[in-house]
C-alpha cells in the first residue's frame, strides 16, 4: 500500500484532521488510487478531507513499515500551501478539523504522525527515506475490517480503543536509510523537538498517583517475546511525571545487559506493563498501580538519557558508582493506568468518592460547571439516580412536563455534534466572526460533546399540560412547565454532585431544537431545552465569584 500525508502550515500551526474510525488526529492523507500519481493523490486527499485546494511545495520523505500488516506499507510526506477552497469535512471520514500549535498537538495522534510533523516543520531539504520500527499490534492475518469489528465489540470509546491497542505498538524514533538534502544535526533539531511534546501520561496518572509512584522503591516489569511468552522481573525505576526509566545496571547477571531477556523482548515486542504495589498485614492499606504502555531503549549520549540517569542516581545512591550513563536504559510511556487501594477503589480509579456526607449548603456551593472530563465510564445506575432525583422536582399540576434523553454512544455524539456545528457555523458567520475564530469555537464545542462520557438532553413535554382557550393562560401554562424543567435540572445537578459526579449545563439546544430532534430522531412532542454533560472532572475550572445576598435581594418588606 502506498499512501500520502500532507503537512499544511499556517502561522507556525499545522492543519490536522480527526479520523472517524479511531477518533485520532493526523495530517490529511490517504491511499494512492489506481491511474493517479502520488502527487495527484496528495492534492485529491486534502481536498476530499478538508475542502481545501493546495499546491505541493516540498517532498519531505518516504516512510516504510516492514512490520506493519503484510509489510506493504509506505507513506510519502509532502508539504503544501493552500491556494483555494473552504473548510468542508468529508462525511464518514473526518469528524473534526483545525490548525494546532506544534507545542499543543491534540491527542491521540496516529502512530508516526508526531515524527513526520517534526520533519515537515524542519527544513531538511527533503528526500529523507526512513523505516518506522512499528509493529502491527494484532495477529498478522487480522485485517482492518477485523479490527473495526473488534473496536465495535470492545465497548470502548473509539479513541480509547486506539490508545489501548495501537499506541503501545509505536516504537520511538525512525531508522534513517537515506538522509535528506540537509540532515539537521541534533542541536538544530532540538528546538523543534522541544516544541512538539510527547503525549502526556501524567494526565492519566494525576498528582495523587504520581506521589504514590515516586514514593515506592521497587516495581515489577512484565515483557513478552514475539510469541507472547511472558517474563517478569523486579526493577528499580525513576519517574519524571511523563516517562518511567529503568537502568541496565552493574548488578550481577549471567549475560551482558543488552542481552537480558527483558531487553530482547522489548526489541521485538514493545508492549510492557509495570506493576507498582504495596503490601501490609492490614489489608485496608493494600494498594497497587498497573501501568501499561510502550517501551523502547534509549541510547547513551542523548539529552533524554542524561536526564534519566540524573533521576535514577538521585533516587538510588548505589547507581552513582555504576556506569549506567554509558549503557542504554529502558523508557516506558504510559498508555493506560489502573489502580486499586483497599480503602477506596473509586479513588484509585480516579473517581472521587460520593459526597453524600455533605450538607445541603455544601452541595449547592460545591457544584459548579465542568467542561473537561476523564475517560471513565459512568455506571448506568448512577445516571438513573440523577434522573430519579430530577423526577422529584415540583411541577405544575404534578404532571412532570419533562423527559430526558441519555447519550453514551460515541457515534451518536459525533452525529449530534456535526449537526449542531453546521447550524452554529451559519450563526457565527452571520455575526461577522472571522473564519479562524469560527473554526476554533466549533472545534471546542465539538470536543465538549464528543469527549464527555454521558450527555443528558432535558426536553420539554407538554402532552399532559392543561389547555386553555385564552392565549394568556396557555402561555402561562408553558412558562410554568419551563420553570419546572429548570427545577428538575437543578435536582439532577445536585444529585450528580452528591454521587461524586460532575456536570456542565449547555444551553445550545435552545437555539436549534429542530436540529437536535432530527439528529436524535426525537418525536415532535419532545422539545430539547439543554444539554447536560455528566462524568468525572479531568480539570477543575476556575470558579466565578457570586454576588452576595445583599445584592440579590431587591427589597425585603418586613415588619407589621
N, C-alpha and C positions, 0 to 999 in steps of 0.2 A: 504494500500500500504506500503510495506517495501522497503526502498531504502538504498543506501550506499553512503558515501563520503570517500575519501582517501586523507589524508594530507601527501604530499611528500616534505620534506625539503632538501635543499642543500645550504650549507654556509649561514645558517640563512635566507634563502629565500624560499618561498613556491611556488609550482607549481600550476598555475591556468589556466583554460580554459575559453574561451569566447563562450557562447552558441549562436547558430544560431537563436533560436526562439525569444530571447529578447535582444540579444547583451549585455548580462550581464555576469559578471565573477563569477566563482565558482571553488571549488575543483573538480577534476574528480569524477564521480559517476553516479548512475542511479538506475533503478529498479532491484530487485532480480527476476530472471526468474524462472519459474517452474522447478523442478528437479535439482536445484543447491543450494548449501549452501550460506549463507550470505558472507562468506569469499571468496568463488569462484566468486560470483558476483562482489565483490570489485576488485579483480585482473582482471577479464574479462573487467569490465568497464574502468579501467585505460588503459589497452592495446588497447581496441577499440577506445577510445577517443584520446589517445596520442601516441600510438605505443610503449610505454614502458612496459617492464615486471617488476613486482615488487614482493617483499616479504613483507607480512604484519608483522609489528613489535609490534603493541600495539592496544588494544581496548580502545579508548578514552571515548566513551559514547554512549548513546542511547537517541534520542530526539523525542518527540511526539508533535503533534499539534492537540489537540482535537477540535479546532475551525477552522480548515482548510478543505475546501470542506466538505465531509461527516464525517470528524473526523478520518478517517482511514489513518493516515499519520505518519510514524515512520522512522527515519533515524538512521543508525548505522555508527559511525565515527571511522575509523582506521587511524593509521599512517603506513607508509611503506617506504621501501628503494628500489631504482632502482637496478635491477640485470641484465638488458639487454634491447635490443631494441633500436630504434632510433625514434626521433620525427616524427610522421606522424598523421596529424589531420584527424578526422573522417568526411568524406564528409556528408553534410547535417545536422550535429550535432554541429560541432566545427568550428569556423571561425578564432580563434587565440589561441595562447598558449605561456606560458613563465613563468619564475621564477620571483618573485617580493619580494622586501624587505617588511618586516612587517610594516615598517614605511611609506611605499609608495604603498599601495594597490590600484589597479585600481578601477574605478567606472563606472557604478554601480555594486555593488556586489549583488548576490542573497540574498534574505531575510534569515537571520540566519547564513550566512557564516562567518561574522565577529566574532561572538561569538564563533563559532566552531573552527575557526582558532586560536583564543586566547587560547582555552582549549587544542587544539592539540599542540600548541607551549609551553604550560606549562606542565611540567611533574607532572601530578596529580596522577600518578599511575594507571589511567584508571578506568573504571567501573562506571562513572557518569551516572545517569538517570535523565533527566530533561524534563520539559514541556516548550515549546516555546509558549508564550502568543501572538500568531499571528492570526489575523482574516482574513479569506478569503474575499477579497475586492469586491466580486460580489455577486449577489443573489445566494442562496445555490444551486439552480438547475443548475447553469451555469457550463458547463464542460470546460476542457482545450481547446477542439476544438472550443467551442463557443468563448472563449477568443481570440484564434488565429484569428477568423473571425472578432471580434471587433478590434483587432490590425490592421489587413489589411485594414479595412474600416475607421480607425480613421484618416488617413492621416499623422500620427506622425511617426517619425523615431522609430525603434524598441526599442532602449534604452530609448528614451523619453517616449514612451508608458509605459515601465516598471517603470520608475521614477514616472510617474503621477498616475498610478493605484496600483502598488504593494508596492512601498517603504513606502507610508503612512500607510500601514497595519501592518508594523513591530512595535512591542512594545519592547522598550529597556529592556534587561535582560531576563534571564530564571529563572524558578522556579525549584530549585533542589529538587528532590524527594529522591534520594539516592546519597550520596556523594561518590566520588572516594576513592580509597585506601588511597590516601593522598590528602585531600582537602586543597588547599592553602588558607591561610588567606588573608585579603585584602592587607596587607603590602607586602606579597610575590607576589601577582598577579599584584600589581600596576605597576611595571616596564614594564611588558608585555603589559598591557593596554595602557600605555603611548606610547608605540611603535606602537600601532595599532590605529591611529587616526580615528575619525568618518569622514563620508563624509563631505566635506567642503561646506556648503551652501554659504559661502562668495564668492565662485566662481560664484554663481548665482547672488549675490547681488552687488558686486563691491564696490569700495571706495565711489562713489558718493551716492549710495543708503544707504550704511552704515552710512554715515554722516547724511542723512535725518532721518534714523531710530533713531539714538541716540539723535537727536535734538528735537524730538517730546515727549510729556509728556503722552498722552493717546492714547490707541488703543481700538478696538472692537474685542472681541474674539467670534467666532462662533463655536459652537459644535452641535452635533446631537446625539440623543439617538439611540438605536438599531433599531428602526422603521424608522429612518430618520427624526424625528421631530426636527426642528432647535431651537436653543437657542442662543441668542446674548446678551452679557453684555460688558460694558466698563471696561477696566482693565488698571492698571499701569504695566509697564514691564521694563526689562533691557535686553540688547543685548551685547554679548561678541564677536561678529564677526562670531560666529558659531551657537549659540543657543539663543532662546528667553526664558526669565524666568518671571513667573507670580507668585506672592506670594499669599498665603491664609492667609489673614491678620486679624487684630482685628476690622476692621470697622464693624458697627452694622449689624448683619444678624439674620435671624429668625431660622437658623439651624446651627449646627456645621460646620466648614469649610470643613471637609471631606465629608459632606452630601450635599454640594452645587450641584445644578443641573449640572453645568459645569464639576464638578469632576466626578459625576456619569456617565455623558455622555462619558467622556474620557475613563473611565474604561471599557465600553462596545464597544466604537467606537472611536479609536484614531485619526480619520481624523478630522482636525480642519483648520480653516482659521483665520488669524489675519489681520485686516484692520487698517492701519495707514494713516490718512488723514489730510489735512489742508484746511480750508475754509477762503476765503477773499471775500469781496464785489467786488473787482477787480478780475473777473473770469480768467484773464490771469495768476493769481497766484495760482489757484487751483491745487491740487496735491493729489495723493494717491498712496499707495503701498499695494498690496494684497499678503500676504504670505500664502500659503497653505502647510501643512505638517503633520507630525506625532507628537502627544503629548503623554507624559507619566508623571506619578507622581514620583518625586524624593524624597525619604525619607530623613528625617533629619539625620545628622551624617556623610554623605559621603563627600568626597572632593569636588565633583561637587556641592553639596548642599551648602557647606560653601562658595565656590567662588561665587555662585549665590546670596546668602544673602549679601555678601560684595558689589556686584554691585548694588543691589536694594537699600541698605542703603546709598550708595554714591549718587545715583540719587534722592532718596526721603528721606529727613531727618526724615519725620514722622515715617518711618519704624524703626528708631533707638530705639524708645520706645516701639515697638511691638515685640512679641515673634515669629517672622517669622522664626527664627533659630530653633525653636522647632516643626515646622509643615512642612508637605510636601509642595512642590511647583510644579508648572506646568512647564515642559520643552518642548519646541517646536523645532523640527528640520525642517528647510525649505526643501521642495521638488520642488515647483515651485514658482516663484515670478513674478508678473505682476505689472507694474506701469504706471502712466499717469500724465502728467502735462499739464496745459492749454497752456503753451508756446511751448512745444515740446514733442509730443507723441514719436517721434523717440528716444530722449534722455532717456525718462522714460523706454522704452523697451530695452535699451542697444544698440540701433542703433545710431551711430553718425550722425549728420545732413550732408546733402550734402555739398561738398566742392567746389561748383560751383563758389564761390566768389574768389577763389584763382587764381592768375595769372599763366601763363604757367610755369614760372620758379619754382614757389612754388609747383605746381603739380608734376613736374619732380623730384624735390628734396624730396618731401614728400612721394612719392610712394616708397614702399620697400617690401621685401619678408616677408610674414607672413605664419607661419606653423600651428598655433593653432587657431581654430575658435569657436565662440559661437554657441550654438544650437538654432539658429534663422533662420527661413526660409527666403530665399531671394526672393522677388517678381519676377515673371517671366518677368514683364515689365522692371525691371532694368537689368536683364540678357540680354534681347533682345537689350536694348540700348547700352550695351557694345559691342555686336557683330555688331550692326549697325555702331558703330564708327570704328570697325575693317575693315568694308567694304569700308571705305574711304581711306585706305592706298594706296600708289602708287603701281602699279603692271605692269609687262611687257605687252605691247600692250593693257593695260586696261582690261585684261581677268580675273582678280581676281582669281588666281590659288590656292584657298584655300576654305575649308569648315570646319564647326565647329560641333562637336557632344557634346550635353549638357546632363549631367547625374545628376539627383537628387534622383533617386530611390535607396533605401538602398540595395536592393538585387543585383542590377546591380553593385554598388560599391564593394560589397563583392565578386562578381564573378570576376570582373576585378582585385581586389587586390589579390585574390587567384591565378589567372593565372599568374600575373606578379611576385608574390612572388616565385612561383615554379621555374620560369626561373632565377630569380636573385639568388636564393639559389645555383643553379648549378654554376653560375659565381663566387659567393663568395667562394664556396668550391674549385673551380679551382684556385682561388687566394691564397689559403692556409690559409684562415681565420679560427679561432677556432670556434667550434660549438656554444659556448656561444655568441661570437661576431656576428655570423651569425644570431642566434635567435633574439638577441637584435635589430640588424639593420632591420631585416624583420618585427619585431613587430612594430617598429616605422614607417616604411614605410607603413605598412597596415593601421595603425591608421591615417596617413596623408590622405589616400584615403577615408577611411570609415567615418571619423569624420568631413569631410569637407561638408558643405551644398550643394555646387554646384561644379561639375567638368566640365571643358570645354576641349575637346580634339581638338586642331587645327590640321587639316590634309592637306597635300599637294594634290592638284587636278590638274592633268596635261592634262586632256582630251581636253581642249581648247587651249593648247600650240601650238606654231608653230613647225613644224617638218622639220629638215634639213638632207640633205644627208650625210654631213660630221660629224664625231663624235665630233669634237671640238666645232662647233657651237651648236650642240644638247646638249652637256654638259653645255655650257654657258646658254642655254635656261632654263635648270633645275636649275642651280645656281641662275639665276635671279628670278625664282619662289620661291626658298627657301629664298632669301633675302627679297622678297616681303612678304612672310609669317611672317618673323620676324618683319617687319614694321606693319603688321596687328595686331600681338600680342601686340606690344607696344601701338598701339592705344587702344586696348581693356583694357590693364592695366591702362592706364591714364584715360580712360573714367570711369572705375570702381572706381578708387580713387576719381574722381571728384563727383561721386554719393554717396560717403560715404562708399563704399565697400573697402575691402582689398583683396589682391591676393598673390599667390605664384606660381612661374614658376618651374615646374618639367620637366626634360629632359628625364626621364626614357623611354617613348615610343620610343625614337630614337634607343634604344638598343634592343627593341623587338617589332617592328611594327607588325609582323605577329601575335604575341601573343595577342596584343591589338585588332587587326582586328578580330581575332577569338572570343575573349571574348565578343565583342560588335556586332558581326555579321555584320561587315562593308564590303562593296564591295571592290574588289581589286583596284578600281580606287581611293580610299581614303587611303593615307599613313599617319598614325599618327606620328606627329613630337614632340609633347609636351603634357603636362597636366597642366592646369591652375586651381589652387584652387581659389574659389570665396566665400566670406562670410564676416562676421563681426569679426574682430580680437578679440580673447579672451586674447591675450597676445602680447605686443609689443616687438618683439625680438630686441636684440642689433644690431645696425647698423654698418656695416663695414665702415672703412674710405675709402674715394675715392681719387684717385690721383688728384693732382692739374692740371690745364690746362697746365702748363709748362712741365709736364711730358707726357702729352697726345699728344702734338704737336711735331712730329718728326722733321719737318722743316717748315719754314714759308718763302716762297720765295716772298718777297715783293719788291716794288720799280720798277723803269723803267728797 
